[in-house]
Amino acid sequence: MNEEIDEYDIYHQDFTTVSDWEVFIARIEEILNEWKLSKSNKSKPIEYTKKWVCKVEEFSFQGVKFVLSYHTLEHSCDVEGSQESDKFIRLEIQNGLWEATSRFMEDNDGSPFPVSNWYGLKRYLMLCPSIPLIDGSLIKVIMSSVNIAFANVDCSVPLFVKIREHWQQSYLGFYEDNEYKTSFDTIHLKRISNQCSHLSGLISLFKSKIASPVALDTVLVSAKYSYELKDSEPFVWKKTNTTNEFLSIDGFDVKKLTELPFGSDKNPINSILLNAIWPRFRESTIVDSSTFSDIDPIMAPTWTITLKMRDNIQCQLSETIAKMMDLLDNNNLLMDTLGLSKSLGLVNPLHKITEAPITISKLVKAAIGQSSNIHEFKGPISDELLMPLLYYIFPDAVDDATFKYPSQLEVEFKQADSSEPKLCSYIKTSPEGGLVWRMSVTAARLYDAGGLLYLAHLWYEFTQELQYRWEHRILVPGVAEGNPNARTCLLHQKLQLLNCCIKRAQDGTGSLTGTSSDDEYFDCSEDEDGDEQLPWNRPVGRLHRLGDATLKSGAPLYVPRTQDPAPKTEDQLEEDAELMVRLGDDARASELRARMMSASLLSDMEAFKAANPGAELCDFVQWYSPRDWKSDDGGALGDRMLLPGNPWTETWGVARPVPAARQRRLFDETREAEQVLHFLRSRSVSAVTDLLLPAILKAGAAKAIAEGVQGNSSSVGGVDKRRTFEIAAREIHEAEIEACRSLCVRTVLEKSVEGMPLDAAGRTRILNAAGGALPAPARREFSLRVKDAIAPQVMRAALGTDMTIIGAFTESILCL
């Protein structure tokens, strides 16, 4: 009797263990399915854009990391519900192959790999190893794996594997459907074989690769011979460097110094690449074999020129800006350079500056017979050179000024919705061609040519002239009118503030010396009542009625004459904000903060009370902040004004009926002017550079645009000022290199376009520059193509110091 056998006692061998090779194939299939590259998941694209998009995945096999990427031109639209068929995909690949033969291998279509340009592909897969695939057996395993994965997924996109050394640009690829298989092959050799060194041998290789059972049509050939012309000196393109011409008094022209240099003072052209092109001819038309060749580049139908520029081109404008940027690390007082810090009394902000003997102000004083008992100071810049510079910056100092400022100075601000941003549009600027531009550019040129002493001397004379203009109530020219504009650079804001002080002093009755105290009040204006003691209930300081508005008492509401708010520059606003933060959060700090913020409010309340005797807070709010006023019961305060601790209520309680003409001034022009002057003359080297650089950078950008550079600009935000300067300097450097290239292109090609066919005159000019004969070709490229009964067959060869041959050959699977 047979014993019952327990099946669990039998040893089971697991025949389902998954190998690394199978995992590798499965991973590729998984990725292709995730990307929906199966033909059943793909809809027909109607049209492609020129933008390449990419998807990437990483995995490993046999210790080697691989990156599988999918590259495709972006679809403008797809046909919904219409899936791709084998015929549609095959025709797209074949049409692309045929169209690609009109281009050459060195062209770039924006794709990260050249296979798209070589084979005219609009989409492809690329498998790249982290290390070069040199082992032939490993290459076979990889290719068989991707073939299996491709077939299992029924992939709709050609797939390539990068092999050999990465620099060799060698790729193996394929695409297969139910009827045909297209192989994409690459051969790279360090030396050119004898058979492939001429066109006849390449044609023989091409035909043997096709191995068609029927006679082929005539092979169509395209050819390009590239010649490198090293001697570019015959093309006179340079701009003369005039940096140091100002050091010579003879023939001195201030415009030569104040114009920013631009371009390279050395030839930036490394070589001129001449391409002789035969776009299309039959194989029997031209003979090129190992023994004879009738290829004559002089007779080529098309010539094109491409310029190869030198590396690290030295540009004059960029070097000038770089020298100024280096000064941002110098924290010494600028006047220490001249040894004037102590004599200028920089320790005491209100110490009077001693006037130099060679400024415009001294000449004006001498002309009006004032005392000239002045400390003698002789700077490094001679009078013969300094005076034209000062007259250039302050042209109103002479009657027959050559370089007058325009009557209207406008500041160009960055347009947020501008479709064409200008170069360095994020830099705070000042009116183009205004005083700040002239001063900044002149300072940069002086420093570039003469060093820090020249810059310090010019800055000293600049501040001396501003001091004189304040003392004599002479407006600073070349500055935009109005209060300091925070959208302009700080130096321009300071000069605007100084002009505000000068105008206030011109309109007031203060002493000529400009002294004032905190106890000084405005005098009555001519239209005010001249009584010294005005009754508190007598209206004064009225401008006009506010429409039909009435006070709560029923009396008409009058708009009072008020003081203008004190103008402030951006650094003063930052100081105020910082002080507000430092006060803290306690009750005392809140009270101090309210008082600081309500100085202007208190002035307006007192003026309102003077113009409207018996008015209440709700009447003032009706005029000053209508949204916080209610018309109920003749007028009432809004909810916000009724909150506990409202500063408006407290301020109204302490406000007296005082017209603006009798109030303490909100803006003390004397104190503000002295602070501006002290601010400018007490700057360190880095601080002065910080004031000058915005205009220098904007002037440099304007110069680049004037030279024909496209006005592209970066988007800069959330970075400090120094980083902003560095970004702008880099943009200008790139723009200057672009301008150098454009200038060279115009000089070499004149009216022709780089990369486009030259006309007869251009060909003659290039040939004459080459000495009437061309050197040996640096590179030869041939494109061979023929359409047989199956599909277009294509082979391309590039022969230089090495050799690269690529081919795309299609065969029928049914015939195999």
VENJO-V479280 format. One record per residue. N is the residue number from 1. RES is the residue in one small letter. OMEGA is omega as a letter, one per 30 degrees, with the letter a starting at -180 (NA if undefined). D_LAST is the distance of its C-alpha to the last C-alpha in whole Angstrom. Layout:
N;RES;OMEGA;D_LAST + N;RES;OMEGA;D_LAST
This chain:
1;m;a;60 + 2;n;l;57 + 3;e;l;57 + 4;e;a;56 + 5;i;l;53 + 6;d;a;53 + 7;e;a;49 + 8;y;l;50 + 9;d;a;51 + 10;i;l;47 + 11;y;l;46 + 12;h;l;43 + 13;q;a;40 + 14;d;l;38 + 15;f;a;34 + 16;t;a;33 + 17;t;a;34 + 18;v;l;32 + 19;s;l;31 + 20;d;a;31 + 21;w;l;27 + 22;e;l;27 + 23;v;l;30 + 24;f;a;28 + 25;i;a;25 + 26;a;a;28 + 27;r;l;30 + 28;i;l;27 + 29;e;a;26 + 30;e;a;30 + 31;i;a;30 + 32;l;l;28 + 33;n;l;29 + 34;e;a;33 + 35;w;l;32 + 36;k;a;30 + 37;l;l;27 + 38;s;a;25 + 39;k;a;24 + 40;s;a;26 + 41;n;a;29 + 42;k;l;29 + 43;s;a;31 + 44;k;l;30 + 45;p;l;32 + 46;i;a;34 + 47;e;l;35 + 48;y;l;35 + 49;t;l;38 + 50;k;a;38 + 51;k;l;39 + 52;w;l;36 + 53;v;a;37 + 54;c;l;35 + 55;k;a;35 + 56;v;l;35 + 57;e;l;35 + 58;e;l;35 + 59;f;a;34 + 60;s;l;34 + 61;f;a;32 + 62;q;l;33 + 63;g;a;36 + 64;v;l;34 + 65;k;l;35 + 66;f;l;32 + 67;v;l;33 + 68;l;a;30 + 69;s;l;31 + 70;y;a;30 + 71;h;a;31 + 72;t;l;32 + 73;l;a;34 + 74;e;l;36 + 75;h;l;36 + 76;s;l;39 + 77;c;l;38 + 78;d;l;35 + 79;v;a;35 + 80;e;l;36 + 81;g;a;34 + 82;s;a;31 + 83;q;l;28 + 84;e;l;25 + 85;s;l;22 + 86;d;a;19 + 87;k;a;20 + 88;f;a;23 + 89;i;a;21 + 90;r;l;19 + 91;l;l;21 + 92;e;l;24 + 93;i;a;21 + 94;q;l;21 + 95;n;l;24 + 96;g;l;25 + 97;l;a;23 + 98;w;l;25 + 99;e;a;28 + 100;a;a;28 + 101;t;l;28 + 102;s;l;32 + 103;r;l;33 + 104;f;a;33 + 105;m;a;32 + 106;e;l;35 + 107;d;a;36 + 108;n;a;36 + 109;d;l;36 + 110;g;l;37 + 111;s;a;34 + 112;p;l;35 + 113;f;a;32 + 114;p;a;31 + 115;v;a;27 + 116;s;l;28 + 117;n;a;30 + 118;w;a;27 + 119;y;l;24 + 120;g;a;27 + 121;l;l;26 + 122;k;l;29 + 123;r;a;28 + 124;y;l;26 + 125;l;l;26 + 126;m;l;27 + 127;l;a;27 + 128;c;l;30 + 129;p;l;32 + 130;s;l;35 + 131;i;a;35 + 132;p;l;33 + 133;l;a;29 + 134;i;a;29 + 135;d;a;28 + 136;g;a;25 + 137;s;l;24 + 138;l;l;26 + 139;i;l;23 + 140;k;l;20 + 141;v;a;22 + 142;i;a;23 + 143;m;l;19 + 144;s;l;18 + 145;s;a;21 + 146;v;l;21 + 147;n;l;17 + 148;i;l;18 + 149;a;a;21 + 150;f;a;19 + 151;a;a;17 + 152;n;a;20 + 153;v;a;22 + 154;d;a;20 + 155;c;a;21 + 156;s;a;22 + 157;v;l;23 + 158;p;a;21 + 159;l;a;22 + 160;f;l;23 + 161;v;l;24 + 162;k;a;27 + 163;i;a;27 + 164;r;l;29 + 165;e;a;33 + 166;h;a;34 + 167;w;a;35 + 168;q;a;32 + 169;q;l;30 + 170;s;a;27 + 171;y;l;24 + 172;l;a;21 + 173;g;a;19 + 174;f;l;16 + 175;y;a;16 + 176;e;l;13 + 177;d;a;14 + 178;n;a;12 + 179;e;a;10 + 180;y;l;10 + 181;k;l;11 + 182;t;l;13 + 183;s;l;15 + 184;f;a;18 + 185;d;l;19 + 186;t;l;23 + 187;i;l;25 + 188;h;l;28 + 189;l;l;31 + 190;k;l;34 + 191;r;a;35 + 192;i;l;33 + 193;s;a;31 + 194;n;a;33 + 195;q;a;29 + 196;c;a;29 + 197;s;a;33 + 198;h;a;33 + 199;l;a;31 + 200;s;l;30 + 201;g;l;28 + 202;l;l;26 + 203;i;l;25 + 204;s;l;23 + 205;l;a;22 + 206;f;a;20 + 207;k;l;19 + 208;s;l;17 + 209;k;l;16 + 210;i;l;14 + 211;a;a;13 + 212;s;l;13 + 213;p;l;13 + 214;v;a;16 + 215;a;a;19 + 216;l;l;20 + 217;d;l;23 + 218;t;l;25 + 219;v;l;25 + 220;l;a;27 + 221;v;l;29 + 222;s;a;32 + 223;a;l;34 + 224;k;l;37 + 225;y;a;39 + 226;s;a;41 + 227;y;a;45 + 228;e;a;47 + 229;l;a;51 + 230;k;a;53 + 231;d;l;56 + 232;s;a;57 + 233;e;l;61 + 234;p;l;61 + 235;f;a;61 + 236;v;a;64 + 237;w;a;63 + 238;k;l;65 + 239;k;a;68 + 240;t;l;71 + 241;n;a;72 + 242;t;a;76 + 243;t;a;76 + 244;n;a;79 + 245;e;a;81 + 246;f;a;83 + 247;l;l;85 + 248;s;a;87 + 249;i;a;89 + 250;d;l;89 + 251;g;a;87 + 252;f;l;86 + 253;d;a;84 + 254;v;a;84 + 255;k;l;81 + 256;k;a;79 + 257;l;a;80 + 258;t;l;79 + 259;e;a;76 + 260;l;l;73 + 261;p;a;71 + 262;f;l;67 + 263;g;a;64 + 264;s;l;64 + 265;d;l;66 + 266;k;a;64 + 267;n;a;61 + 268;p;a;58 + 269;i;l;55 + 270;n;l;53 + 271;s;l;51 + 272;i;a;50 + 273;l;l;47 + 274;l;l;46 + 275;n;l;43 + 276;a;a;42 + 277;i;l;39 + 278;w;a;37 + 279;p;a;36 + 280;r;l;33 + 281;f;l;33 + 282;r;a;31 + 283;e;a;30 + 284;s;a;32 + 285;t;a;35 + 286;i;l;36 + 287;v;l;36 + 288;d;a;35 + 289;s;a;35 + 290;s;a;36 + 291;t;a;39 + 292;f;l;40 + 293;s;l;39 + 294;d;l;41 + 295;i;a;40 + 296;d;a;44 + 297;p;l;44 + 298;i;a;47 + 299;m;l;45 + 300;a;a;43 + 301;p;a;43 + 302;t;l;43 + 303;w;l;45 + 304;t;a;45 + 305;i;l;47 + 306;t;a;47 + 307;l;l;50 + 308;k;a;49 + 309;m;l;52 + 310;r;l;54 + 311;d;l;54 + 312;n;l;57 + 313;i;l;59 + 314;q;a;62 + 315;c;a;64 + 316;q;a;67 + 317;l;l;68 + 318;s;l;65 + 319;e;l;68 + 320;t;l;71 + 321;i;a;70 + 322;a;l;68 + 323;k;l;72 + 324;m;l;74 + 325;m;l;71 + 326;d;a;72 + 327;l;l;76 + 328;l;l;75 + 329;d;a;75 + 330;n;a;79 + 331;n;l;82 + 332;n;l;85 + 333;l;a;87 + 334;l;a;86 + 335;m;l;90 + 336;d;l;90 + 337;t;l;88 + 338;l;a;92 + 339;g;a;94 + 340;l;a;95 + 341;s;a;95 + 342;k;a;98 + 343;s;l;100 + 344;l;l;98 + 345;g;a;99 + 346;l;l;95 + 347;v;l;97 + 348;n;a;99 + 349;p;a;97 + 350;l;l;100 + 351;h;a;101 + 352;k;a;102 + 353;i;l;99 + 354;t;a;101 + 355;e;l;100 + 356;a;a;99 + 357;p;a;101 + 358;i;l;98 + 359;t;l;96 + 360;i;a;97 + 361;s;l;99 + 362;k;a;102 + 363;l;l;102 + 364;v;l;102 + 365;k;l;105 + 366;a;a;107 + 367;a;a;107 + 368;i;l;109 + 369;g;l;111 + 370;q;a;110 + 371;s;l;111 + 372;s;l;108 + 373;n;a;109 + 374;i;l;106 + 375;h;a;104 + 376;e;l;103 + 377;f;a;99 + 378;k;a;97 + 379;g;a;93 + 380;p;l;91 + 381;i;a;90 + 382;s;a;93 + 383;d;a;95 + 384;e;l;93 + 385;l;a;90 + 386;l;a;91 + 387;m;l;93 + 388;p;l;90 + 389;l;l;87 + 390;l;l;90 + 391;y;l;91 + 392;y;a;87 + 393;i;l;87 + 394;f;a;90 + 395;p;a;90 + 396;d;a;93 + 397;a;l;96 + 398;v;a;96 + 399;d;a;97 + 400;d;a;95 + 401;a;l;92 + 402;t;a;89 + 403;f;a;86 + 404;k;l;87 + 405;y;l;85 + 406;p;a;84 + 407;s;l;86 + 408;q;l;84 + 409;l;a;82 + 410;e;l;79 + 411;v;l;76 + 412;e;a;73 + 413;f;l;71 + 414;k;l;67 + 415;q;a;66 + 416;a;a;64 + 417;d;a;62 + 418;s;l;62 + 419;s;l;58 + 420;e;a;59 + 421;p;a;61 + 422;k;a;62 + 423;l;l;62 + 424;c;a;64 + 425;s;a;65 + 426;y;l;66 + 427;i;l;69 + 428;k;a;72 + 429;t;l;74 + 430;s;a;77 + 431;p;a;78 + 432;e;a;76 + 433;g;l;78 + 434;g;a;81 + 435;l;a;83 + 436;v;l;81 + 437;w;a;78 + 438;r;a;81 + 439;m;a;82 + 440;s;a;79 + 441;v;l;77 + 442;t;l;80 + 443;a;a;80 + 444;a;a;77 + 445;r;l;77 + 446;l;l;81 + 447;y;l;79 + 448;d;a;76 + 449;a;a;79 + 450;g;l;82 + 451;g;a;81 + 452;l;l;82 + 453;l;a;86 + 454;y;l;85 + 455;l;a;84 + 456;a;a;86 + 457;h;l;89 + 458;l;l;87 + 459;w;l;87 + 460;y;l;91 + 461;e;l;92 + 462;f;a;90 + 463;t;l;91 + 464;q;a;95 + 465;e;l;94 + 466;l;l;93 + 467;q;l;96 + 468;y;a;99 + 469;r;l;97 + 470;w;a;98 + 471;e;a;101 + 472;h;l;102 + 473;r;l;100 + 474;i;a;98 + 475;l;l;94 + 476;v;a;91 + 477;p;l;89 + 478;g;a;85 + 479;v;l;85 + 480;a;a;84 + 481;e;l;87 + 482;g;l;87 + 483;n;l;87 + 484;p;a;84 + 485;n;a;81 + 486;a;l;79 + 487;r;l;76 + 488;t;a;77 + 489;c;a;77 + 490;l;l;80 + 491;l;l;82 + 492;h;l;82 + 493;q;l;83 + 494;k;l;86 + 495;l;l;87 + 496;q;l;87 + 497;l;l;89 + 498;l;l;91 + 499;n;l;92 + 500;c;l;93 + 501;c;a;95 + 502;i;l;97 + 503;k;l;97 + 504;r;l;99 + 505;a;l;101 + 506;q;a;102 + 507;d;a;102 + 508;g;a;105 + 509;t;l;108 + 510;g;a;107 + 511;s;a;109 + 512;l;a;107 + 513;t;l;106 + 514;g;l;104 + 515;t;l;106 + 516;s;l;105 + 517;s;a;106 + 518;d;a;105 + 519;d;a;108 + 520;e;l;108 + 521;y;l;107 + 522;f;l;107 + 523;d;l;110 + 524;c;l;110 + 525;s;a;109 + 526;e;a;111 + 527;d;l;110 + 528;e;l;111 + 529;d;a;115 + 530;g;l;117 + 531;d;a;119 + 532;e;a;118 + 533;q;a;119 + 534;l;l;117 + 535;p;a;118 + 536;w;a;115 + 537;n;l;115 + 538;r;a;115 + 539;p;l;111 + 540;v;l;110 + 541;g;l;107 + 542;r;l;105 + 543;l;a;103 + 544;h;l;102 + 545;r;l;102 + 546;l;a;99 + 547;g;l;99 + 548;d;a;101 + 549;a;l;100 + 550;t;l;103 + 551;l;l;104 + 552;k;l;105 + 553;s;a;108 + 554;g;l;108 + 555;a;l;108 + 556;p;l;106 + 557;l;a;103 + 558;y;l;103 + 559;v;a;100 + 560;p;l;102 + 561;r;a;101 + 562;t;l;99 + 563;q;l;98 + 564;d;l;95 + 565;p;a;92 + 566;a;l;92 + 567;p;a;89 + 568;k;l;87 + 569;t;a;84 + 570;e;l;81 + 571;d;l;82 + 572;q;l;86 + 573;l;l;84 + 574;e;l;82 + 575;e;l;85 + 576;d;a;87 + 577;a;l;84 + 578;e;l;84 + 579;l;l;87 + 580;m;a;87 + 581;v;a;84 + 582;r;a;87 + 583;l;l;90 + 584;g;a;88 + 585;d;a;89 + 586;d;a;92 + 587;a;l;95 + 588;r;l;96 + 589;a;l;93 + 590;s;l;92 + 591;e;l;96 + 592;l;l;95 + 593;r;l;92 + 594;a;l;93 + 595;r;l;96 + 596;m;a;94 + 597;m;a;91 + 598;s;l;94 + 599;a;l;96 + 600;s;l;95 + 601;l;l;96 + 602;l;l;99 + 603;s;a;100 + 604;d;l;99 + 605;m;l;101 + 606;e;l;104 + 607;a;l;103 + 608;f;l;103 + 609;k;l;106 + 610;a;a;108 + 611;a;a;107 + 612;n;a;107 + 613;p;l;110 + 614;g;a;110 + 615;a;l;106 + 616;e;a;104 + 617;l;a;101 + 618;c;l;99 + 619;d;l;100 + 620;f;a;99 + 621;v;l;96 + 622;q;l;96 + 623;w;a;96 + 624;y;a;94 + 625;s;a;91 + 626;p;a;91 + 627;r;l;88 + 628;d;a;91 + 629;w;l;93 + 630;k;a;94 + 631;s;a;97 + 632;d;l;98 + 633;d;l;102 + 634;g;l;102 + 635;g;a;100 + 636;a;l;98 + 637;l;l;96 + 638;g;a;92 + 639;d;a;91 + 640;r;a;90 + 641;m;a;93 + 642;l;l;95 + 643;l;a;93 + 644;p;l;95 + 645;g;l;96 + 646;n;a;94 + 647;p;l;95 + 648;w;a;96 + 649;t;l;99 + 650;e;a;100 + 651;t;l;100 + 652;w;a;102 + 653;g;a;104 + 654;v;a;105 + 655;a;l;105 + 656;r;l;108 + 657;p;a;108 + 658;v;l;108 + 659;p;a;107 + 660;a;a;104 + 661;a;a;106 + 662;r;a;108 + 663;q;l;105 + 664;r;a;104 + 665;r;l;101 + 666;l;a;98 + 667;f;l;97 + 668;d;a;99 + 669;e;a;98 + 670;t;l;100 + 671;r;a;98 + 672;e;l;95 + 673;a;l;95 + 674;e;l;96 + 675;q;l;93 + 676;v;a;91 + 677;l;l;93 + 678;h;l;93 + 679;f;a;89 + 680;l;a;88 + 681;r;a;90 + 682;s;a;90 + 683;r;l;86 + 684;s;l;84 + 685;v;a;82 + 686;s;a;79 + 687;a;l;81 + 688;v;l;81 + 689;t;l;78 + 690;d;l;77 + 691;l;a;79 + 692;l;a;78 + 693;l;a;74 + 694;p;a;73 + 695;a;l;74 + 696;i;a;73 + 697;l;l;69 + 698;k;l;70 + 699;a;l;71 + 700;g;l;68 + 701;a;l;66 + 702;a;l;68 + 703;k;l;68 + 704;a;l;64 + 705;i;l;64 + 706;a;l;66 + 707;e;l;64 + 708;g;l;61 + 709;v;l;59 + 710;q;a;57 + 711;g;l;59 + 712;n;a;57 + 713;s;l;59 + 714;s;l;58 + 715;s;a;59 + 716;v;l;62 + 717;g;l;64 + 718;g;l;65 + 719;v;a;66 + 720;d;a;69 + 721;k;a;70 + 722;r;l;69 + 723;r;l;66 + 724;t;l;66 + 725;f;a;67 + 726;e;l;65 + 727;i;l;62 + 728;a;l;64 + 729;a;l;64 + 730;r;l;60 + 731;e;a;60 + 732;i;l;62 + 733;h;l;61 + 734;e;l;57 + 735;a;a;59 + 736;e;l;61 + 737;i;l;57 + 738;e;l;56 + 739;a;l;59 + 740;c;l;59 + 741;r;l;55 + 742;s;l;56 + 743;l;l;59 + 744;c;l;57 + 745;v;l;55 + 746;r;a;57 + 747;t;a;59 + 748;v;a;56 + 749;l;a;55 + 750;e;a;58 + 751;k;a;56 + 752;s;a;53 + 753;v;l;50 + 754;e;l;48 + 755;g;l;45 + 756;m;a;46 + 757;p;l;46 + 758;l;l;49 + 759;d;a;52 + 760;a;a;53 + 761;a;l;56 + 762;g;l;54 + 763;r;l;52 + 764;t;a;55 + 765;r;a;57 + 766;i;a;54 + 767;l;l;54 + 768;n;l;58 + 769;a;l;57 + 770;a;l;55 + 771;g;l;57 + 772;g;l;56 + 773;a;a;53 + 774;l;l;50 + 775;p;l;49 + 776;a;a;45 + 777;p;l;43 + 778;a;a;42 + 779;r;l;38 + 780;r;l;36 + 781;e;l;33 + 782;f;l;30 + 783;s;a;28 + 784;l;a;25 + 785;r;l;23 + 786;v;l;21 + 787;k;l;20 + 788;d;a;17 + 789;a;a;16 + 790;i;a;13 + 791;a;l;16 + 792;p;l;19 + 793;q;a;18 + 794;v;l;21 + 795;m;a;22 + 796;r;a;26 + 797;a;l;28 + 798;a;a;32 + 799;l;l;34 + 800;g;l;37 + 801;t;l;39 + 802;d;a;35 + 803;m;l;32 + 804;t;l;29 + 805;i;l;26 + 806;i;l;23 + 807;g;l;20 + 808;a;a;18 + 809;f;a;15 + 810;t;l;12 + 811;e;a;9 + 812;s;l;7 + 813;i;a;5 + 814;l;a;6 + 815;c;a;4 + 816;l;NA;0
